[in-house]
Amino acid sequence: MNTNPNETLSQDEAELITPEQLAHRLNVSRRCLSNWSRDNIIPMVKIGRVCRYDLQKVRAALAQYERAAVTR
């Protein structure tokens, strides 16, 4: 796994981050992430009680909800 956050990840390499890290990066609460995961808005990896998010997949999922600005 890359240790330099500025390097791009290869397709085989996923950056799995904790809910706390993702909530901080997106500036939302952990409860919000939980709701988005439950509603299948963002993908999540869960093994037992451990939950992780693939940052690239989350960004791709959220990009679907992006709206263009309205100009008049």
C-alpha positions in Angstrom: 0.0 0.0 0.0 1.2 3.5 -0.8 2.5 5.5 2.2 2.6 8.8 0.3 -0.9 10.3 0.2 -0.1 12.3 -3.0 0.6 9.1 -5.1 -2.2 7.6 -7.0 -3.2 4.0 -6.3 -3.1 1.3 -8.8 -6.3 -0.4 -9.8 -5.4 -3.5 -7.6 -4.7 -1.4 -4.6 -7.5 0.1 -2.5 -7.1 2.6 0.2 -9.4 1.3 3.0 -10.1 3.9 5.6 -12.1 3.9 8.9 -15.5 5.5 9.3 -13.8 8.3 11.4 -11.3 9.1 8.7 -14.0 9.2 6.0 -16.3 11.3 8.1 -13.5 13.8 8.6 -12.6 13.9 4.9 -16.3 14.4 3.9 -17.1 16.7 6.8 -20.1 14.7 7.9 -21.0 12.7 11.0 -20.4 9.0 11.5 -24.1 8.6 11.8 -24.5 10.2 8.3 -22.0 7.6 6.9 -23.9 4.8 8.6 -27.2 6.0 7.1 -25.6 6.3 3.6 -24.2 2.8 3.9 -27.5 1.4 5.1 -29.3 3.1 2.2 -26.7 1.8 -0.3 -25.6 5.3 -1.3 -21.9 4.6 -0.6 -20.2 1.2 -0.6 -18.7 -0.3 2.5 -16.6 -3.3 3.4 -17.6 -5.1 6.6 -16.0 -8.2 8.1 -17.5 -9.1 11.4 -17.8 -5.8 13.4 -15.1 -4.0 11.4 -16.2 -1.5 8.8 -14.0 0.1 6.2 -14.5 2.3 3.2 -12.7 2.3 -0.1 -12.1 6.0 -0.7 -12.0 5.7 -4.5 -15.3 3.8 -4.6 -17.0 6.2 -2.2 -15.9 9.2 -4.3 -17.3 7.5 -7.4 -20.6 6.7 -5.7 -21.0 10.3 -4.5 -20.1 11.7 -7.9 -23.4 10.3 -9.1 -25.2 12.8 -6.9 -23.3 15.8 -8.1 -25.4 18.6 -9.7 -24.3 21.3 -12.1 -24.6 24.8 -10.9 -27.6 26.7 -12.3 -26.5 29.9 -14.1 -28.9 32.6 -15.3 
